[in-house]
Amino acid sequence: MKRYVYINDDESLQELYCDNQISNRKYTVLNFLPKNLWEQFSRFMNQYFLLIACLQLWSLITPVNPASTWGPLIFIFAVSASKEAWDDYNRYLSDKKANEKEVWVVRQGIKKHVQAQDIHVGNIVWLRENDEVPCDLVLIGTSDPQGLCYVETAALDGETDLKTRVIPSACMGIDFELLHKIKGVIECPNPDKDIRRFDANLRLFPPFIDNDVCPLTIKNTILQSCYLRNTEWACGVAVYTGNETKLGMSRGIPEPKLTAMDAMIDKLTGAIFVFQIVVVMVLGIAGNVWKDTEARKQWYVLYPYEGPWYELLVIPLRFELLCSIMIPISIKVSLDLVKSLYAKFIDWDNEMIDQETGIPSHAANTAISEDLGQVEYILTDKTGTLTENRMIFRRCCISGIFYGNESGDALKDVELLNAVAGSSPDVVRFLTVMAICNTVIPVKSKTGAILYKAQSQDEDALVNAAARLHVVYVNKNANILEIRFNGSVIQYEVLETLEFTSDRKRMSVVVKDCQNGKIILLSKGADEAILPYAYAGQQTRTFIEAVEQYAQLGLRTLCLAWRELKEDEYQEWSLMFKEASSTLVDREWRIAEVCQRLEHDFEILGVTAIEDRLQDGVPETIETLRKAGINFWMLTGDKQNTAIQIALSCNFISPEPKGQLLLIDGKTEDEVCRSLERVLLTMRITSSEPKDVAFVVDGWALEIALKHYRKAFTELAILSRTAICCRVTPSQKAQLVELLKSCDYRTLAIGDGGNDVRMIQQADIGVGISGREGLQAARAADYSIGKFRFLKRLILVHGRYSYNRTAFLSQYSFYKSLVICFIQIFFSFISGVSGTSLFNSVSLMAYNVFYTSVPVLVSVLDKDLSEGTIMQHPKILFYCQAGRLLNPSTFAGWFGRSLFHAIVVFVITIHAYAYEKSEMEELSMVALSGCIWLQAFVVALETNSFTILQHLAIWGNLVAFYVINWIFSAVPSSGMYTIMFRLCRQPSYWITMFLIVAAGMGPVLALKYFRYTYRPSKINTLQQAERMGGPILSLGNIEPQPRSVEKEVSPLSITQPKNRNPVYEPLLSDSPNTTRRSFGSGTPFDFFQSQSRLSSSYSRNCKDN
Amino acid sequence: MEMDTNGAGTSSAAAGGGGVSTSTSDSSSAAKRNSKKPKYSRFTQQELPACKPILTPGLVITTFTIIGIIFIPIGLVSLSASEHVVEIVDRYDEGCVPPNYSKNKLAYIQSSLTNKSCTRTLNVPKLMKSPVFIYYQLDNFYQNHRRYVKSRSDKQLRSKAYERDTKSCDPEGFVLDGPIVPCGLIAWSLFNDTYGFSVKSKMLEVNKKNIAWDSDKEHKFGSDVYPKNFQSGGLIGGAKLNSSIPLSEQEDLIVWMRTAALPTFRKLYGRIEEDLQANEQITVVIQNNYNTYSFGGKKKLVLSTTSWIGGKNDFLGIAYITVGGLCLFLAVSFILLYVIKPRPLGDPSYLSWNRSPSGHPN
């Protein structure tokens, strides 16, 4: 269960653990063919076709040339095999690139450049700034004297802020040179995929005197795929390598996704297969009976009296082969083809191009477009998905004066600009705090412009805003900061940085003004973490008002404050701080306590308001999709208040009178259980009311609920159309998706960051937003889009059309195969049930492959309703969601139609071509052309919109049928020499064709018309309205159109001013576990209080019960 | 409408428009935009101009009316053409068995000693214009039986070089002396009744030339392929062939080898190239050789004239009139339905979503 990693021991560990070769490949050159064939043949359809193809090799039973099955079969297999091969080759190339990357590794005490794949467990790996970490390392040294380094873990968990990692205490202070020679042993668990946990021990060997066991945590590691940032160098011991790293273990092979439609098609195929078996058995028995009674009398057949042992099987097998076309071999090829075209339409769609970046939408998975039309649940990330994840400084309130209220942008507010120009001391101090109270590092680019490297987007926004207001943070040199203001440079020396934690909700810096030697404390933080600590006598009412006002606008607020420190006060505190910083037990808590001692008696300078804008069109998109019957869940790592606030502003939940928010909380099992039951009860009661009820759950409660009360939570999930899950981890997101999937819901997960990757992979459909958090989500997703609002179009237009088209195409494929198969069956009754094929091999093959597949393929252009109509009536998606267009009953309709058409063709043919005209070849061509004519008209009748391509395909195909057959008829050696010429000269042939068409299509048309007019579906009604410009469309125009975001926010917030609780919060803080552990229940801050405040107002209803 | 960013008709440029913050439109993204933007075409945007017909009452009623109006005359014309065909059908398999064999017809037909001649008299009901086609009709004869229909070798028939290509001819492929030409059950069971016609003691000339398809004579049956070992095995099937005449000229065989798709079929025997007057008595001397008695098949002699629609077959005419009539009936009922129960198309009252469970399908 444990692994012992001997540091820097070149001999012992080479073979014990795998090297660092990453492999995402599925195949090798050698096993490709067998493995791929095995995979393909594990599908029932393929096994079936292979069996048929093998049976056809037996000439005694085959009705047609075996090539007619083998050809398409081999073609299909070759296509999918080469696709797999190509994908795998690309994976190989990307692996190779990663594997052959050069890294510095210590070998025999010397730093060497080796390829990443040659790293072994126990090796010491050296990284420089901005290097990607090649494998999981335990830090042993960094350039920072305090042993810190910064890593960006976005690729691992999607969190974009920089994380600090620290070297273990045992390695503290080891000389740079000695790091090469360090020896020791790390005792660590076997590889797992938990990226938050690493419980290990380190013991260094002499001469590194520290002989004690030193505990290691995840804080001491840097994991594969992270990037080293803002740290000159770092080195660490490889503990997990190759596919055994935390990343590699959590990678997993994403399962191929099967759409609901595919599943339905498979089911129908199974039904047809059963039907086929029944037919074969019946006909087989009938054939054998007929043979024994009648055929013996037919002397010209010369049946031998003693047959071989398998004689009884021959006729059933013949019928099996005759009926094998019931399951069309072409359906898979056709479906693959149209599916890739659906994907192309998504790629090509001009209206889904992100205008800002010019990135078009992309469908990486070409096989699941239909599922888009059947989505029932959308699980969405918040930051970067609903919001732009771009913080912009919008307003501020400085010593009671509001700036930016008129223009909505403080940077353009003339008053503020004047105040800056006039060096108003309050404003300058305010701006100074904005500029330097942070952990931002300014970097001069080559062009001379200053770029800021910020851990949080909020700080980035503030520093940039300060720079725009002429307080430019120019340089940071060791501990000296430089600020340029109105042409003069002011220098500050940073004495201490009191870092932000999500519990303190504020951060401070202590600086010394280099001009006058004053020591100043600069702070910024959430209102409740700053305002109560104002010095006695300061009026904070205006600031509270400002905070309220900004919060109502959906802005994130921060309060800025400062205080001048006395020299001795600072010195005294500084000692305490140093001591706290070096404690081993509960360090975080101790530090917080010490900070508290300094952070009081603030002079409040003002309030800033930062906007994390909702993306354009988010409220409208959510509203439209909810109208379409799709349920939304928001899964976010962010805190509850922020999540609720965003949810309100984007129509996710409705404000109080119309909507109701139920809270599931609690820290213990009992609490969670109670609140879950309470919510469930309320939910059951209100489920009949037209009220938007949503529940809110946080990660902690969710974990308990999923673990112990899964059943109750599942019921809740089914009842609730909306849910907000905050503070959830990536794996919890995936679990929620799993939960909904287990209830047989079609889920779509949309997200933009690496922390959404698992949920995206887990969901039926994963959509990634190629946003600012990088491309991990977009890469892992089935679809990547530039903006959240494209989701509307993706689902309503592309998903819906794809569903409709595939529904038609698949059922039609069965229909056309059944028609020809029924004719064969009918013919067998007049051919002595002997299994004669009426049609020749060429016709049979061409029927499925050419004659009938081309017209139906252009159904990919069919649109039953125009895009505008769908957008106005999104509820029409219900037909797709409920699978109204492809289900056993619609299929039964097609089945009946094929039976009817087969009867029409067969009866008319054998009667019109009776007696002297009953020549086999002619009759077979008459029947075949009858089928082709009917196909053309069936497709035409089922087509809703004819473009030029459809006309070409449908009627051109009919012409092509004759041309092809004329060509065959001109070849003397072909079976049908001159047949088609003969037929085409006969008036009776054409008369027969028209009769077949009229008799076959008349009832179908009449029935369709009747239903269309007197039993119209919603789709029909909309079609009628759309094409006649009826009242519905004009009604749609009156409907309130999407309003601007500003308007959207303000009326909502008025109803719920109390719950606005905007606080400064990094995008994604550390895991809740760590903060809980360190603070326990003694938290001085009101995280849980705020929750109870929430619950009191939201779940009033529950308490009444 | 102007804010409906994804709605139909609004240009794609508007989609990214309204209120995007200024900092985004820097030059680098503008450059990207040009390079990555897919080319616009109406096909890729699924915006090809399309005609979207809907089933309005007018359209449907008109269609059915037109079909009815066209079909009924065609039906009448076909029916009259079929009525103009004069056809004499005479079933002779029963009548040509001497009464003493009527209990054991099989013995009669299989015996080589019995007299197979048989005389039938046919009455011409109406004037039959030349040419009068002579067919023999077999009922309950499965030329389309799988075992039968496959038992031939097209290659062997076509050319002498493939004489030994008799794989598919089993069980009539080989005799001890070598391959049978033409091989297979079809050829082996060649029909061998013959007919002699006379009117008022005057023999009627029967033209047996050009009864087979020219294409068969020229391409399917070789002029260098002569019958060989035919009907020389233990079992004698049907007719024998003159081994000095190449297959391409054995027209009876060629006609027979065009297998029929139905168990009741007629095959051309020859033509009488003179008019037959109404009420004339035609005497037919039949050599009744072919065995249909074992399986209860009927044999009929058919004399028929022809028309543009072919032989006498009322099916098409009746079917056309029926279909046409039904179409008119449908048209009328739809009109009535429309008048009695008018229903405006696209009525929004049918769009009330509340009537259907719009929420959860499951």
Interface residues (C-beta under 8 A of the other chain):
Chain A: P63 E294 A295 K297 Q298 W299 Y300 V301 L302 Y303 P304 R318 K344 F345 D347 W348 D349 N350 E351 I353 D354 Q355 E356 T357 G358 I359 P360 E376 R390 I392 R613 D616 G617 E620 G629 R721 C743 D744 Y745 R789 F790 K792 R793 Y801 F827 I830 S831 G832 S834 G835 T836 L838 L861 K863 S866 E867 G868 T869 M871 Q872 H873 K875 F878 Q881 A882 G883 I908 I910 H911 A912 Y913 A914 Y915 E916 K917 S918 E919 M920 E921 L923 S924 N944 S945 F946 T947 I948 L949 Q950 P972 Y977 T978 Q986 P987 S988 I991 T992 F994 L995 A998 A999 G1002 L1005 A1006 K1008 Y1009 Y1012 T1013 Y1014 P1016 K1018 T1021 L1022 Q1023 Q1024 A1025 E1026 R1027 M1028 G1030 P1031 I1032 L1035 N1037 Q1041 P1042 R1043 S1044 V1045
Chain B: M1 E2 M3 D4 T5 N6 G7 A8 G9 S12 A13 A15 G16 G17 G18 G19 V20 S21 S23 T24 S25 S29 A30 K32 R33 N34 S35 K36 K37 P38 Y40 F43 T44 Q45 Q46 L48 P49 A50 C51 K52 P53 I54 L55 P57 V60 T63 F64 I67 F71 I74 S78 F133 Y135 Q137 F141 Y142 Q143 N144 H145 R146 R147 Y148 V149 P171 E172 L185 W188 S189 W213 S215 H219 K220 L235 G237 G238 R258 T259 A260 A261 L262 P263 T264 F265 R266 K267 L268 N291 S294 F295 G296 W308 I309 G310 G311 N313 F315 L316 A319 Y320 V323 L326 C327 L330 F334 L337 K341 R343 P344 L345 G346 D347 P348 Y350 L351 W353 S356 S358 G359 H360 P361 N362
